[in-house]
Amino acid sequence: MNDKISVIIPCYNTEKYVDRCLESIAAQIYGIDSLEIILINDASTDNTYEHLVRFEEKYPENVMVINCEANSGPATIRNIGLKYATGVYISFVDADDVVDFTMFERMYEAMKRYDVDVVECSYKSFCDVSELFVQKSNNDYLLQIKTSQERGQFILNSFKTAVWGRLYKKSFLDDNALCFPDNMIYGEDNFFSGLAMLMCKSYYHIGDTLYYYFKNANGIIQKNNDNGRIRQLMDIMKLYINELDTRGFLDGPISGYGMEFEWYMIYKYFMDPVSFVVSRKLPDWRAQVNYFANELLRYFPEAYNNTYLNSNERWKDYIALLKKVDN
C-alpha cells in the first residue's frame, strides 16, 4: 500500500462544483485507500455540507467531514485541516477545481524517487470542462537548493503563489512550523508559499498539466475586491515580513539573494494588485495604486531601482508609478 496522502479541501458555497472536484479525487489511480480526504465546510449557506456528507458516506474509511459553524475563510480552514492531517504527505485542493486522475501518483513517484520537500505540477485555468486535457507546458526538473545563488534563481523562476497543485512532505511543514495567517480571506497563499519558498531545500517540478484551476466568477478573488478587500494583501505582506524577521531571515540569509527577494515582493505585492485594480477599472483605482505603492516603499524604499524590475521595457509604467509616489 502507498504512503498516505492527506488532501485538505476548504469548502464554502461550492454546491455547484464540489461533486466534480471530489469525483476527480476519488478517481485517482494512486488509490483512494491511500488518501485521507479532509473536507472542511466553512459555514456554507447553500447545500455544500450535504454534498460533503454524501461523499463521506460513500468512502467512510478515507473521508473526514468537519463542519464549522462560523465562516472563517480559507486560511483558518486550511490550518484546521493541517491539525487533523495524519498523512506522510500533504496536498491542498480547492473545492471548485479538478485534478487529473494521475496527479497524486505522479507526484508521489517523484517524491519517492528524489526525496524532495515539495513536488509541483503545471496547471491550467479553465471555465468549461471541455478545456480539461493534459498538456506539456515545460520539462520536468529537479532543484537542490544549497546556495544563496540557487535560492535566488528559485525565487525568480520556480515558485508560484497558490498552495494547490503541490505535494508537500509533512515533515517539512512540521519542522518549519508552516501555517496560514488566521482569519485572512485574500492573499493567505502568499504568506504560506512565501515561507515555503525560502525554506524548502529541494523541489521537483512536473511539466505536465495535472491541476485545473476553475475561474469561478463567484469566488473570493472575483467578487470581493471592489469593496477594498484586496488591500488585505498588504496586511499579509506585513505579517510575512514580520514573520521573516522573527525567524531571523532579515538579519542574514536574505542578503545573499536580496535583489531577487525584493523583485518577488514588488511583483506579488505591487504589480499583481495594481494590475488587478486597474484592469477591473475600480472607481478608486488611483487611490488603490497609491496605497500599494506607499506600502511597498515603506519596506523597500528604492524598489524602482530593482535590477529585475528594470530589465523589461513593459514594466516601465510600474517604475513610473513608484517614482511618482516616492517624489
C-alpha positions in Angstrom: 0.0 0.0 0.0 1.2 3.5 -0.8 2.1 6.1 1.8 -0.9 8.1 3.0 -1.5 11.5 1.4 -3.7 13.9 3.3 -5.8 16.0 0.9 -7.2 19.2 2.5 -10.1 20.8 0.8 -11.8 24.0 2.2 -15.4 24.2 1.1 -17.6 27.3 1.1 -20.7 27.6 -1.1 -19.5 25.3 -3.8 -22.5 23.0 -4.1 -22.4 23.5 -7.9 -18.8 22.3 -8.3 -17.7 20.2 -5.3 -19.0 16.9 -6.7 -16.9 17.4 -9.8 -13.9 18.0 -7.6 -14.5 15.1 -5.3 -15.0 12.7 -8.3 -11.6 13.7 -9.6 -10.1 12.9 -6.2 -11.9 9.5 -6.0 -10.7 8.6 -9.5 -7.0 8.8 -8.6 -5.0 5.8 -9.7 -3.0 6.3 -6.6 -5.9 4.7 -4.9 -8.5 6.3 -2.6 -7.5 3.8 0.1 -4.1 5.7 0.3 -5.8 9.1 0.6 -7.1 10.9 3.7 -9.5 13.4 2.3 -10.3 16.2 4.8 -13.3 18.2 3.8 -14.0 21.3 5.9 -17.3 23.1 5.4 -16.7 26.8 6.2 -20.3 27.6 7.3 -21.7 27.4 3.8 -25.1 28.9 3.3 -26.0 26.6 0.4 -26.1 22.8 0.3 -22.4 22.2 0.2 -22.4 20.4 3.5 -24.9 17.8 2.3 -22.7 17.1 -0.7 -19.7 16.5 1.6 -21.6 14.2 3.9 -22.8 12.1 0.9 -19.2 11.7 -0.2 -18.1 10.7 3.3 -20.9 8.1 3.5 -19.5 6.6 0.2 -16.0 6.4 1.5 -16.2 6.4 5.3 -12.8 5.0 5.8 -11.0 7.7 3.8 -13.1 10.8 4.1 -13.5 13.1 7.1 -16.0 16.0 7.1 -15.5 18.8 9.5 -18.4 21.3 9.8 -17.6 24.8 11.0 -20.5 26.9 12.4 -18.8 30.3 11.8 -17.3 31.4 8.5 -13.5 31.9 8.9 -12.0 32.0 5.4 -9.6 29.6 3.6 -6.6 30.4 5.8 -8.1 29.3 9.1 -9.9 26.4 7.4 -6.6 25.0 5.9 -5.0 25.4 9.4 -7.8 23.2 10.8 -7.1 20.7 8.1 -3.4 20.6 8.9 -4.2 19.8 12.6 -6.2 16.8 11.5 -3.9 15.6 8.8 -2.0 12.3 9.6 -0.6 11.6 6.1 3.1 11.3 5.3 2.4 13.9 2.6 0.0 16.9 2.4 -1.8 18.4 -0.6 -4.3 21.2 -0.9 -7.2 21.3 -3.4 -9.8 24.0 -3.9 -13.3 22.7 -3.9 -14.2 24.1 -7.3 -11.1 22.8 -9.0 -10.3 19.5 -10.8 -7.3 17.3 -10.7 -6.0 14.8 -13.3 -6.5 11.2 -12.3 -2.8 10.6 -12.4 -1.8 13.6 -10.3 -1.1 12.1 -6.9 0.5 9.0 -8.4 2.9 11.2 -10.5 3.7 13.4 -7.5 4.3 10.5 -5.2 6.6 8.8 -7.6 8.7 12.0 -7.9 8.7 12.5 -4.2 9.9 8.9 -3.5 12.5 8.9 -6.3 14.1 12.3 -5.4 13.2 12.7 -1.7 12.3 16.4 -2.0 10.4 18.8 0.2 7.9 19.8 -2.4 6.7 18.4 -5.7 4.7 20.8 -8.0 2.9 20.2 -11.3 1.9 22.6 -14.1 -1.6 23.8 -14.0 -4.2 25.3 -16.4 -7.1 27.7 -15.8 -10.5 26.7 -17.2 -14.0 27.9 -17.4 -15.6 24.9 -19.1 -14.9 21.1 -18.7 -14.2 20.8 -22.4 -10.9 22.5 -21.6 -9.7 19.7 -19.4 -6.8 18.0 -21.1 -3.2 17.3 -20.2 -0.6 19.4 -21.9 3.1 19.8 -21.5 4.0 23.3 -20.6 7.6 22.7 -19.9 10.1 20.0 -19.0 10.4 18.2 -15.6 13.2 19.4 -13.5 14.8 18.8 -10.1 16.3 21.6 -7.9 18.6 21.1 -5.0 18.8 24.5 -3.3 22.0 24.7 -1.3 23.5 28.2 -2.1 22.2 31.8 -2.0 22.6 32.0 -5.8 20.4 28.8 -6.2 17.8 30.3 -3.8 17.8 33.5 -5.8 17.2 31.6 -9.1 14.5 29.5 -7.4 12.7 32.7 -6.3 12.8 34.1 -9.8 11.8 31.1 -11.8 10.2 28.3 -9.9 7.6 29.0 -7.2 4.0 30.2 -7.7 1.9 31.7 -5.0 -1.0 29.3 -4.9 -0.7 26.4 -2.5 -2.6 23.9 -4.6 -1.1 21.7 -7.3 1.7 20.6 -4.9 2.6 17.7 -2.7 4.4 18.6 0.5 6.4 16.4 2.7 4.5 16.7 6.0 7.8 16.6 8.0 8.9 19.7 6.0 5.8 21.6 7.0 6.0 20.4 10.7 9.7 21.1 11.0 9.3 24.6 9.8 6.0 25.3 11.5 4.4 26.4 8.3 0.8 27.5 8.5 -1.6 30.1 7.2 -2.4 33.5 8.8 -5.7 33.0 10.6 -8.9 35.0 9.6 -7.5 36.2 6.3 -9.6 35.7 3.1 -7.3 37.3 0.5 -3.6 36.7 -0.1 -3.2 34.0 2.5 -1.5 31.8 -0.1 1.3 34.4 -0.3 2.2 34.0 3.3 2.4 30.2 3.3 4.0 29.9 -0.1 6.4 32.7 0.6 7.7 30.9 3.7 7.9 27.6 1.8 9.8 29.3 -1.0 12.6 30.4 1.4 12.7 27.2 3.5 12.4 24.3 1.1 15.8 22.8 0.2 14.7 20.5 -2.6 12.0 20.8 -5.2 10.7 18.8 -8.2 8.6 20.2 -11.0 6.3 18.1 -13.2 5.9 19.7 -16.6 2.6 18.1 -17.4 -0.7 19.9 -16.6 -2.2 17.9 -13.8 -4.2 20.5 -11.9 -7.1 22.6 -13.3 -7.9 25.9 -11.6 -11.5 26.9 -12.1 -12.1 30.6 -12.9 -15.1 30.9 -10.6 -17.0 34.2 -11.2 -18.5 33.9 -7.8 -15.3 33.1 -6.0 -13.4 35.2 -3.4 -10.9 36.6 -5.8 -13.5 37.7 -8.3 -16.2 39.1 -6.0 -14.6 40.7 -3.0 -12.2 43.2 -4.4 -14.4 46.1 -5.3 -15.0 46.9 -1.6 -11.4 47.2 -0.7 -10.7 43.7 0.5 -7.8 43.4 -1.9 -6.0 45.8 0.5 -5.8 42.8 2.9 -2.9 41.8 0.7 -0.8 44.5 2.4 -1.7 43.1 5.8 -0.4 39.8 4.5 2.8 41.5 3.4 3.4 43.0 6.8 2.7 39.7 8.6 5.1 37.9 6.2 7.9 40.4 6.7 7.4 40.3 10.5 7.5 36.5 10.4 10.7 36.6 8.4 12.2 39.0 11.0 11.1 36.7 13.8 12.7 33.7 12.1 15.9 35.6 11.6 15.9 35.8 7.8 16.2 39.6 7.6 19.4 39.5 9.7 21.4 37.5 7.3 20.1 34.9 4.8 18.1 37.2 2.6 21.2 39.4 2.0 22.5 36.6 -0.3 19.5 36.9 -2.6 18.3 40.4 -1.7 17.6 41.6 -5.2 15.7 38.5 -6.1 13.7 38.7 -2.9 12.9 42.4 -3.5 11.7 41.6 -7.0 9.4 38.9 -5.6 7.9 41.4 -3.2 7.5 44.0 -5.9 5.8 41.5 -8.2 3.5 39.9 -5.6 2.6 43.0 -3.5 2.6 45.8 -6.0 2.5 44.7 -9.6 -0.1 42.0 -9.1 -2.7 44.0 -7.1 -2.1 47.2 -9.3 -2.7 45.2 -12.4 -5.9 43.8 -10.8 -7.5 47.0 -9.7 -6.6 48.8 -13.0 -7.8 46.0 -15.3 -11.2 46.0 -13.4 -11.5 49.8 -13.6 -12.4 50.1 -10.0 -13.8 53.6 -9.2 -11.0 54.3 -6.7 -8.2 52.6 -8.7 -5.9 55.7 -8.4 -6.2 55.6 -4.6 -5.6 51.9 -4.6 -2.5 52.2 -6.7 -1.1 54.9 -4.4 -1.9 52.8 -1.4 0.0 49.8 -2.7 2.9 51.9 -3.8 3.3 53.6 -0.5 3.1 50.4 1.5 5.7 48.7 -0.7 8.1 51.7 -0.5 7.8 51.6 3.3 9.7 48.4 3.3 11.6 48.7 0.0 12.3 52.4 -0.4 14.3 52.1 -3.7 12.2 49.4 -5.2 12.0 51.3 -8.5 15.8 50.7 -8.9 15.4 46.9 -8.7 17.5 45.2 -11.4 14.8 42.8 -12.4 12.1 45.4 -12.5 14.2 47.5 -14.8 15.1 44.5 -17.0 12.0 44.7 -19.2 10.6 47.6 -21.0 7.0 46.5 -20.4 7.3 47.2 -16.7 8.3 50.9 -17.1 4.8 52.1 -16.1 5.2 50.4 -12.7 8.6 52.0 -12.2 7.0 55.4 -13.1 4.2 54.8 -10.5 6.7 54.0 -7.8 8.8 57.0 -8.6 5.8 59.3 -8.7 4.7 58.3 -5.2 8.3 58.5 -3.8 8.6 62.0 -5.1 
